[in-house]
Amino acid sequence: MPAYFSYSSIQSFKKCPAQFQFRYIDRIFKKDEGIEAFMGKRVHETIEYLYNQKKLDSIISYDNILKYHYSLWENNWHDKIAIINKQVLPIDRDRNIPLWKKYAAFYYRTGESCLTKFYSLNQPFDDNVYANEYELDFLIEDNDGYRIKGVVDRLDVDSEGNWMIHDYKTGKRAYDQKEADEDMQLGLYQIGLEKERHDISSITLVWHFLQQSKENVIVRSKRTQSDLDGLGKKIIMVIDQIRSKIIRKEEFMPKKSMLCKWCYYWEECPVQEGPNPHVGI
C-alpha cells in the first residue's frame, strides 16, 4: 500500500486503475516516456536554470538559455521515447537526417519556442522567487493516513507575505477561468503551503501556458477556505477508494481510452498485446 500519495498518483487512478496498480503498487518502473513529457521536463529544467542563474547574479543571455536547453536534450535523449503525433516542420523537411529526428525536432523547436516567449515576457526576471522545484510533504486534515507529496515549479513571496504558486504548462491548450478555479494540483499545493508556513497574507495560484500561439497565457486563481476544505474531502474520498480496493483485494481494472497510446504498461495490461507500438524509435 502506498505510504503517501501525489497529485500524479491520484490522477493515474482516476484515468486508469490498472496503470495506478502497475506504477504505484507493483512499483514497475520503466525508462519509457512520451516526447511531450520529455519536452516539458526540458523546458521546466531550463526555466529553473534561468532563475538559479539570476539568484547567482550571473548573466542571463537568451543565447545561453537556448544552449542550455539544447544540452539537456543532448544529455537526456534515449531510445525509449514515444512519438505518437508525428509532425515535421518546413525548416526540417529537407534536412539530411533520419525521419525520427525530424519528428523529434518538431518537439525540440516547440520547447525552444516556449522558452523564447517566456524569456521575452519575463525578463529581467526580478520576481520575488522563494524557491524553484519546491518540495511539499503534508497531511490532509492532519491525518497520518492522508499524506501528500508534491513539487511546486516555482514559489514566490513578497515582503508582505503574499505568496504565488506557479505552474508551467507546455501542452497546447490553456485553462479557462473555471478550469483554473477547479484545478486540484495547485489547490493541493496551497493546502500544503498553508500547513507549512505561518507568514501568509494571501496565496495566488498562477499557470503559465507556454505553448500559446501569440503569447504566454497566464491564468490566476484564488481559493477560499471552503474551496480547500472541499478539495481535501475529494482527495480523502479517492484515497479511501484506493485503500478499499487493496484491502478487499479487488482488481484494479484497466480503462481503455485514447490515453493508452501514451501508456508504458502494455506488456502488463490484460487488454493490450505485446509492447506499445508507439514506444521506441
C-alpha positions in Angstrom: 0.0 0.0 0.0 1.5 3.4 -0.9 3.0 5.3 2.1 1.9 8.6 0.5 0.1 9.9 -2.5 0.7 12.7 -5.0 -1.5 14.5 -7.5 0.0 12.4 -10.2 -0.8 9.1 -8.5 -4.4 10.2 -7.8 -4.8 11.3 -11.4 -3.4 8.0 -12.5 -6.0 6.1 -10.5 -8.8 8.2 -11.9 -7.7 7.8 -15.5 -6.9 4.0 -15.3 -6.8 2.0 -12.1 -4.7 -0.7 -13.7 -1.9 1.8 -14.6 -2.1 3.0 -11.0 -1.5 -0.5 -9.8 1.4 -1.2 -12.1 3.2 2.1 -11.2 2.3 2.8 -7.5 1.5 -0.7 -6.0 3.6 -3.1 -8.1 6.3 -0.5 -8.4 7.1 -1.3 -12.0 9.4 1.5 -13.2 10.3 1.9 -16.9 12.5 4.2 -18.9 9.8 4.8 -21.4 8.3 8.3 -21.7 6.3 10.3 -24.2 8.0 13.0 -26.3 5.6 15.6 -24.9 6.6 14.8 -21.3 10.3 14.7 -22.3 9.9 18.2 -23.9 8.1 19.5 -20.9 10.8 18.4 -18.5 13.5 20.1 -20.5 11.5 23.4 -20.6 10.9 23.2 -16.8 14.6 22.4 -16.2 15.7 25.4 -18.4 13.4 27.8 -16.6 14.7 26.5 -13.2 18.3 27.1 -14.5 17.4 30.6 -15.6 16.2 31.6 -12.2 19.0 29.9 -10.4 21.4 31.9 -12.6 19.6 35.0 -11.7 20.0 34.2 -8.0 23.8 33.9 -8.6 23.8 37.3 -10.3 25.1 35.6 -13.5 24.4 37.0 -16.9 21.2 35.5 -18.3 21.5 35.8 -22.0 18.9 34.5 -24.4 21.6 32.5 -26.3 22.9 30.9 -23.1 19.4 29.8 -22.2 18.9 28.1 -25.6 22.3 26.5 -25.4 21.5 25.1 -22.0 18.1 23.8 -23.4 19.9 22.1 -26.3 22.4 20.4 -23.9 19.5 19.0 -21.9 18.1 17.3 -25.0 21.5 16.0 -25.9 22.3 14.6 -22.5 18.9 13.1 -21.7 17.7 11.7 -25.0 17.2 7.9 -25.1 15.7 5.2 -27.3 12.5 4.6 -25.3 10.7 7.8 -26.1 7.3 7.5 -27.7 6.3 9.9 -30.5 2.5 9.5 -31.1 1.8 12.6 -33.1 4.4 12.7 -35.8 4.9 16.1 -37.3 7.7 17.7 -39.3 8.2 21.5 -39.6 9.0 23.0 -43.0 12.5 24.0 -41.7 13.3 20.3 -41.1 11.8 18.7 -44.2 14.9 18.9 -46.4 17.4 18.2 -43.7 19.6 15.1 -44.3 18.7 13.4 -41.1 16.6 10.3 -40.2 12.8 10.8 -40.2 12.5 10.1 -36.5 14.9 13.0 -35.8 12.7 15.3 -37.8 9.7 14.2 -35.6 11.8 14.9 -32.5 13.0 18.2 -33.9 9.3 19.4 -34.0 9.1 19.0 -30.2 12.6 20.4 -29.7 11.6 23.5 -31.6 8.3 23.7 -29.7 10.2 23.7 -26.4 12.6 26.3 -27.8 9.6 28.5 -28.8 8.1 28.2 -25.3 11.3 29.4 -23.8 11.7 32.3 -26.3 8.2 33.6 -25.3 8.9 33.1 -21.6 12.2 34.9 -21.9 10.8 37.9 -23.8 7.8 38.3 -21.5 9.5 37.8 -18.1 12.9 39.5 -18.4 14.7 40.9 -16.4 13.4 38.1 -14.1 13.0 40.3 -11.0 10.3 38.1 -9.5 10.4 37.6 -5.7 11.5 34.0 -6.1 11.5 32.0 -2.9 12.3 28.6 -4.5 12.3 26.6 -7.6 11.1 22.9 -7.6 9.9 23.4 -4.0 9.0 20.1 -2.3 5.9 19.8 -0.1 5.1 16.9 2.3 1.9 17.4 4.3 -1.2 15.7 5.8 -4.8 16.3 4.7 -6.9 17.3 7.7 -3.8 16.5 9.9 -4.5 12.8 9.4 -1.4 10.5 9.1 -3.4 8.3 6.7 -3.6 11.0 4.1 -0.1 12.1 3.4 0.6 14.0 0.2 3.8 14.9 -1.5 4.3 17.3 -4.4 6.8 19.7 -6.1 5.9 23.3 -6.9 7.5 24.6 -10.2 8.2 28.0 -8.6 7.2 29.7 -5.4 7.3 33.5 -5.0 6.7 35.7 -1.9 6.9 39.4 -1.4 7.8 41.3 1.8 4.2 41.5 2.9 3.6 37.7 2.8 1.8 37.5 -0.5 2.7 34.1 -2.0 2.4 32.9 -5.6 2.4 29.2 -6.6 3.5 28.9 -10.2 3.0 26.1 -12.6 4.4 25.9 -16.1 2.3 24.1 -18.7 3.8 23.1 -22.1 0.6 21.5 -23.6 -1.3 23.1 -26.4 -4.5 24.0 -24.5 -4.8 26.7 -21.8 -7.3 26.6 -19.0 -10.3 28.9 -18.9 -11.1 30.5 -15.6 -13.5 27.8 -14.4 -10.9 25.1 -15.1 -8.2 27.0 -13.2 -10.6 27.5 -10.2 -11.3 23.8 -10.1 -7.7 22.6 -10.7 -6.8 20.1 -8.0 -3.0 20.2 -8.2 -2.3 23.7 -7.2 -5.1 23.7 -4.8 -3.4 20.8 -3.1 -0.1 22.7 -3.1 -1.9 25.6 -1.4 -3.2 23.3 1.3 0.4 22.1 1.8 1.9 25.6 1.9 -0.6 26.8 4.4 0.3 23.9 6.7 4.0 24.7 6.4 4.1 28.5 6.6 2.7 30.9 9.2 3.6 34.1 7.4 0.9 34.0 4.7 -1.2 37.1 3.9 -2.5 35.7 0.6 -1.9 32.9 -1.9 -2.4 33.2 -5.7 -2.3 30.2 -8.0 -0.6 31.0 -11.3 -0.5 28.9 -14.5 1.9 29.8 -17.4 0.7 28.2 -20.6 3.9 28.4 -22.6 2.8 27.0 -26.0 0.1 29.5 -26.9 0.4 30.9 -30.4 0.7 34.6 -29.6 2.0 34.9 -26.1 2.3 33.1 -22.8 -1.2 32.9 -21.4 -1.2 33.5 -17.7 -4.3 32.4 -15.7 -4.7 33.1 -12.0 -6.9 31.7 -9.3 -7.6 32.2 -5.6 -9.2 29.7 -3.3 -11.5 30.2 -0.3 -11.2 28.1 2.8 -14.4 26.4 1.7 -12.8 25.5 -1.6 -9.8 24.0 0.1 -11.9 22.0 2.6 -14.0 20.6 -0.3 -10.8 19.7 -2.2 -9.4 17.9 0.9 -12.6 15.8 1.2 -12.4 14.9 -2.5 -8.8 13.7 -2.1 -9.7 11.7 1.0 -12.5 10.0 -0.9 -10.2 8.9 -3.7 -7.6 7.6 -1.3 -10.3 5.7 0.6 -11.4 4.1 -2.7 -7.9 3.0 -3.4 -7.3 1.6 0.1 -10.7 -0.2 0.0 -9.7 -2.0 -3.2 -6.4 -3.0 -1.8 -7.9 -4.3 1.5 -10.7 -6.2 -0.3 -8.1 -7.5 -2.9 -10.3 -6.2 -5.7 -8.8 -6.0 -9.2 -7.6 -2.6 -10.5 -9.4 -2.8 -13.9 -7.9 -1.1 -17.0 -9.8 1.7 -18.5 -9.2 1.7 -22.3 -9.1 5.1 -23.9 -7.0 7.3 -26.3 -4.6 7.7 -23.4 -3.4 4.1 -23.9 -1.2 5.4 -26.7 0.9 7.1 -24.1 0.9 4.2 -21.6 4.1 2.2 -20.9 2.4 -0.9 -19.4 1.1 -2.7 -22.5 3.1 -5.8 -21.6 1.4 -5.9 -18.1 -2.1 -4.8 -19.3 -4.7 -7.5 -19.9 -6.4 -5.5 -22.6 -3.3 -4.9 -24.7 -0.9 -7.2 -26.6 2.8 -7.0 -26.8 4.8 -3.8 -26.3 3.3 -0.3 -27.0 4.0 0.2 -30.8 4.5 3.9 -30.2 7.4 3.5 -27.8 10.9 3.3 -29.2 12.2 5.0 -32.3 
